[in-house]
Amino acid sequence: MAPTKLVLQIAVLSSELLVAASASMQAHDAAWSSSNMGQGVVIGVLDDGIDAGHPSFRDEGMSPPPARWRGRCKHAGVAACNNKLVGAREFTRHLPPSSARAGAGTHGTHASSVAAGAPVRRRADGGAVVSGVAPRAQLAFYQVCGAAQQGCSRGPIMHAIETAMADGVDVLSLSLGDDDDGVSFHEDPVVAATFSAVTTGVFVCAAAGNKGPTPGSVTNDAPWILTVGASRSHASDHSATIPAFSSRGPSRSNGGVLKPDIVGPGVDVLAAVPRSSPDGAATFASLSGTSMSAPHLAGVAALIKSAHPTWSPAAIKSAIMTTADASSVTDETTGAQASHFAMGAGLVDAAKAIHPGLVYDVAPEEYIPYLCGLGYTDDQVNRIIFPAPAVQCVGMEHTEAKDLNSASIVVALTEERPAVTVRRTVTNVGAAGSVYRVEVDAPEGISITVVPGELQFDEVDQKASFTVTVERAPGSASVSGVWDAQLAWLSEEYVVRSPMSISTNF
């Protein structure tokens, strides 16, 4: 098969970097205080190499890995692991030695430290502290790529994911994406490997790609993956911009699920790179790309997992999406408000994501009738869900893409189907006694009706269902296009937002 290429874009170091780094740390202070900085969670990073001796991977004050951890330190470039870097494996033996060594792991070192690097005080620039998003989480590194120009083969990626599952990782971060456009789920073994990961409770996040602003350029778009686009932060006015390079939706493969799911810092991200000075001093550099935003979200997922160890991958994904900020995100290419196909649910807010109020949960087996509903054959579905028991779509009640219980809603209105109703179920993870009322922001000419308009919960983990009917507003003109909308559930304490994408063809 064709290689899967690293999604990497390098930016020039600038005077704005320390401002961005400091702002990012301040934004996570509240999240750190309620999540113990990711302690007890193991993040698995698949990439091109790591400088294990960098101070970002020291283990001062770190507890030993969880008792369930079964990983090993078996990597030619890693002399020893510790209580921060708890595992290191290599899957690039098939590559020429020069290719496996090329770049000395700049990309992998950077991505790993973004996700979970320990706080390190720089010698330059006034001694500013650089830290990963989840500095108390542990890291397991899996080398699956050689030189960036040579890419990463699917075989090693699959093997690494399977190994990471057996090792006991909690979160997987993939800063790589497929170079082939329009690869169906059943043709990509990495999709099957990530499905297996989710069925065992492993959260998977991956880069959306650097092929923006072309529509439909998003990659890593399976519905069980958190697909991460890139944002450029503006600390002075607390706003963000979607850079032109960040890949855009809609997905060409997943049918009815919004992609990307979220955006996170991906421009001028300051983090560790392999040491270059003779005294072994810590070295940092700025890189840009969705390769930087994906590990950022892996760190956020680790914070949530640390605070809520029993939450499913889908619940964590929902918490990240429904608490995102969509109000202050602009698109660099247009200067206007970013669309959902550019920003997904919006810019991640780590502190709010730990306390989302409600979550849209999806059990792994619910993806199977969804895949059947997309029109995949039995053989194709079984290739995706392997090694789960084989299924037959015939006789199974299929799930329309619009009805998968995701935090986003995507519908298409046509002359033949001028009104569409979707069903969703939310789970209360907030206060035991709480009441939520609905609020809808619909585009002109579109009517959105939610029934019931109020949800009442008496217990934690209680579920409630509702329907959303989308149709052309009476008397409105016949217009074709794609429109953004928003549905939100509001209580005294929480705001739970769902992005909506509505296409019309009248």
N, C-alpha and C positions, 0 to 999 in steps of 0.2 A: 504494500500500500504506500501511497505517497506520504512523506513525512509530515508530522505536525510541527509547525514552526513556533518558536518562542515569540510572544507578543511583547516587543521591547522597543521603546523609543527613548533615546537619551537626550536630555536637555543640558544646556550650559549652566554651570554653577553661577548663581547670581546673588546680589546683595539682599534679595528678598527672602532667601531661604531660611534664615534663622527666625525671621518674623513668622513665616509659615509653620516652621517646626514648633515654635513656642505656642502659637495659637492652637495647633493640633493637640499639644499636651494639655493646655488649659481646657479644651473642649472635652477631654477625657477624664478630668479630675473627678467630676461627679460620678462617672461610670466606675472609675477605680474604687471609689469609696464604698460602693454597694456590690462590688463583684470580687473583691480581694485581688484585683488586677489579673484575673484569669488563673489563679492558683488551682492546681489539681486537674488542669486541662492540658492535653497533649495535642499540639498542632503539627500535622504532617505537611511538609513543604516539598513539592516536586519541582526540581529546577536543574540548573547546570553546574552546580558545585558550591562549596561553602568554605570560607576561611574559618575553620573551627576555633582557631586561637584568638580570634578578634575579641576584644573586651566586651562587645555586645552579647557574647555567648558565655560570659563567665557565670558562675553559679553561686556567688556569694549570697547567703541568706535563703537559698532555694532549698525546698524540701526534696527528698528523694521522689522519684516518679511514682505514680499510683501503683498499688499492689498488683493491679491487673496488667501492668505494662510487661510485654514480652519481647520488646524490640532488642536489637543488637547493634553494636558499633562495629561494623565491618565495611570499612571504606579506606581505600589506599591513601586518600588525602587527609584522613582524620586519625591522628595519633591516638587519641583517647576521647571518650565522651565524659560527661559530668552530669550534674543534676539540672542543668539548663538544656544542653544538647544531649538528650537521653538516647538517641539512636541515630545512626548514619549508615545508609546502605547505598550501593552503587549498582546501576543497571546499564552501564555504558561500555561493558567489556567488548562489545561487538564493534565499537568505533575505533579508528586508528588512534594510537596514543596521543598524537599531536592534536587531534580533534577534541578528545576528552579533556585535555589540559587547557585548550584555548580559552582565553578570557579569565582563567584562574578563578572562576566562580563569581565574577562580579555581580551578575544578575541574581544568582541564588543567594549570595551573601546579603545583598540588598533586600530582597523579598523576605528572607527569613528574619532580618532585624526589624523590618517594618511590622511584621506580624507580632513578634514576641521578643525583640531585642531588650536586653537589660539596660537600665539607665546608664549612660556614659557621659562624663563631662569632657567637652572638647577643650583642647589646649588653646585653640585660637578663638577669636570672636567673643572674648570676654568669658570664656568658660561655660558656654551654654550647654544644657543637658539635652542629649538626644535619647529618646526612648521609643521602644516598640509600643504598639497599641495595648498589648496584653503582656506587660513585662514580667509577670509572675507565672505565666504559662510556660510549659516545657515544649521543646522543639524536637521533632524527628525529621531528619533530612534524607531525601531519596533522590539521588542523582539520576536523571533520566535523559539529560540533554548534553550534547557536546558543544562545539562552537555554534554561536547563534545562527550563522549562515547555513549550518548543516542541519539544524532543526532537531526535533525529538521524535523518534519513531513511536508508533502506537504501541508496539509490543512491549517495550520497556515501561511505558506509562501504565499499561494494563497490569503488568507484573508488579510494579511499584504500588499501585492502589491495592491490589490483592494482598501484598505483603504488609502494607500499612494497616489494613483491616485486621489481619492476624496479629500484628504487633499490639494493637489496642489504641490507635489514635482516636481522638474525638472530633477533630476538624481537619479537613483536607483543603489545601490552598494550591490551586493550579494557575500559575501565571503564564500559561501557554494556551495556544488555540490552533484550530485546524486551518491550514492554508487553502484547503479545497472548499469552494463555495457549494452550498446546497447538498452536503452529505446527509443522507437520511439516517435516522437513529439506528436502524438495523444494520447499516453499513459501517458503523463506527464502534469498534469494540470498547473504546473509552467510555462511551455512553453506557454500555452494559456494565462496565466496571464501576462507574459511579452509581448506577442503580443498585448494585449489590452493596455498595458502601452505605447508601441511605437505608436499605433494609436492615442493616445491622446497627443503625443509630448514628452513623457518622455523618456530620454536616459537611457538605461540599460547596465551596465557592470557587469561581473561576473567572478569568478575565473575559470581558465582552469582545475584545479585539481592538485593533488600532486601524481599522479600515474606514472610519468615518470621514466625512459625513454621509457616505453613500447609504441610501435606504436599504434595509434588508441585509446589512453587512455583519450583523451581530453573530457571534459564534458561541459555543458552549451553552446552547439554549434549551437543553432538556429541562422540563418543568421542575424536576427535583433538585436542580442546581441553582444556587444563588449566582446569577449572572451580573457581573459588576462592570459598570462603565466608569469613566474618569471625570473628575471635576477639578476645576482650578479655584482654590479658595481665595477670597478677598477679605482678609482679617479686619480691615478698617471699617467695612460696612456690613460684615456678617453675611455677605452674599456669596454666591458661587456661580461659576460659568462652566458649561460643558464644552471642552475643547473640541476643535474640529476633528481631531484624529479619533476620538472615541466612537466606536462602532454603534450604528443605529439599528433599531428594529424597523419593521416587524420581523419576527422570526420566519424563516422559510420552512421550518420543519415542525414546530411544535403545535401549530394550530390552536388558536384561541387563548394562548397564555402570553401575557405581556412580557416582552424582553427588550432591553435589559431590565433587571428587577430593581436596581438601585445604582447610585453613583457614590463614589468616595474619592478622597484626595488622590490625584494621579498626575499632578503637574508640579515639578520642582520639589519632589519628595526627598528630603534629606535622610539618609540612612547609611548603614555600614557598607563598605566595600573592602576587598582584600587589602591588607596592610602592605605598604610599599616602602616605608622608611626603614633604615638600618636598625633602629632601636625598637622596631615592632610597635610603634605608637599607633593608636586607633586612627583609622582613615575613614572619612565620610565623603559622600558625593551625592549630587542631586541627579535623579533620574525621573523621566516622565513616561507615562504610558498606563494602560489598564493593567499592566504587570505590577504596577505599584498600588493601584486601588484594590486589586483582589486580595493581597495579603492584609491590607488595612481592614477589609471586611472579615477576613479570617480571624483577625485579632478581636474585632467586635463580637463575632460569634463565640469566641472563647470566653469573653467577659460574660455573655448571657448564659453560656453553658455552665460556667462556674457558679453563677447566682442561681441557676435553675437546672440542676443536674439531670432531672428526669424529663425535661422537655425534648420533644422529637425534633428532628431536623426541620420539618415543615413548620412547627411552631416557632422555632428560632427565626426561620426565614420570614414568617409572617410578622413577628415582632419588629424585625429590622425594617420591613416595608411600610407597615401601617403607622410608624412613628417618624418617618422621614419628613424632611422639610421640602415641600414643592413650591413654596410661595416666593422664594428669593433666588431661583435658579434661572439663569439666562443661557441662551445658546450662542456660542461664539460666532457661529456662521451667519446668524440672522440678527443678533442683538436683541431679539425678542424673548419672551418667556419660553423656556425649553419645553418641548413636547414630551409626552410619556415615552415615545419611541426613542428619545434622546436620553432622558434621565430616569426612566422607569418610575418608581414611586417618588423619587427625589433624592436629596442629599441625606446621607445617613446621620442620625443623631444617636450616638452610643448611649448616652445617659437615659434618654426616653425609651430606647429599645429594650432596656433591662426591665422596664415596668410598663408594658404595653396595654394593660387593661383587658383586652380581648385578643384572641389569636384564631386564625383560620388554620385548622390542622388537617393534614392529609396522611392517612395511613399508607404505607408503601404499596399494599395490595390494591389500593384505589387507583393507582396509575395504570394497572393492567386493563380494566375496561375502557380507560381513556385511550390507551394505545390501540385497542381494538376499534374504538370509535373513530380514530384517525384513518382507518382503512388498512392498517397493516395486516398481513396474513398471519395465520397461526405460527408458521415457521419463523416469520420475521419478529413477531412478538416474543417467541421463545428464545430467539437469539439475543434480544434485548434484556430479558429478565433472567437468563441463565446465570447461576446454577439453580435458580428457583424451579420448583416443579413445573413441567410443561402444562400449558393451558390450551383450551379451544375457544376461540371467539364465538363460534356458532353456539347459540343457546345461552350465551352470556349477555346480560343486559349491558349494552354499551353506554359509556358516558360521553355525551357531547362535550367538545373541548370547552365550551362556554360554562359548563357545569362542574368542571373540576374545582374543588373547594380551595382555590387559590386566593390570595389577598388582593389580586387584581381582577378586573372584569373586562373581557374583550367580546364585543358583539358586532354582528354585521346585519344591517337592515337592507332589504331589497323589496322590489315590487311584489315578489312572491311571498315574502316574509316581512311585512312592514312593522311587526311588533315581535319582540323577543323577550322571553322571561327566563331569568337565570335564578338558581337557588344557591344559597350559601348557609353555612352553619358556623357559628362562632362559639368559642369556649371561654368562659370567664376565668381569667387568671389574676384578676384584681381583687377588689373588696368583695366579701361574702354577700353583703346586701347592697346592690347597686342597680341603678336604672339608667339606661341609655336611650337617647332620642336620636332619630336620624336627621341628617342634614345633607342635602344634595345640591351640587353645583352643576347645572346642565347647560350645554351650549344652546344658543338660540335656534329654535326650530325643532328641538328634541325634547320629548317628555320622558321623565324618569320617575317611576312610582315604586315605592318600597312598602311592602306589607309583611308584618306590622310595622308601624312607624315608631314603636317603642319596645325595648327589650328589658325585661326585669329578671334579675338574678338573685337568688336567695343563698346560693352556696358557691364556693370556689370549685372550679372544674365543671360547673353546670353548663350545659349546651343550650343554644337557642338557634332556631332556623328562621330565615326570612326569604322573601322573593323580591327580585328587582325586575320590573318590566320597563323596557326601553322601546319607544316608538316615536314616530314623527308626530310633532305637536299638531293638533287640529288647525287647519287653515294655513300651515306653513308651506313655503314654496318647495318644490322638488329640487333638491340639491344633492350632488354626489361629492363625497370627500371623506376625510377622516377627522374626527373631532375628539378632543379631550374632555373628560368630565371627572367628577369626583364624588364619592359617597363617603360620608363620615358618620360614625356613631359617637355621640358626645355624652359623657356623664359629668358629675361635678369634679371629677379628678382627671379623667382621661379623654383624649381625642384619638379615635381609631380610624384612620383614613385609608380608603381603597382607591387607587387610580383606575379610571375607566377609559377605554379606547373604543370609540363607536365609528364604524365605517358605514356610509350610506351610499346606495346605488339605486336611485329612483328614476 
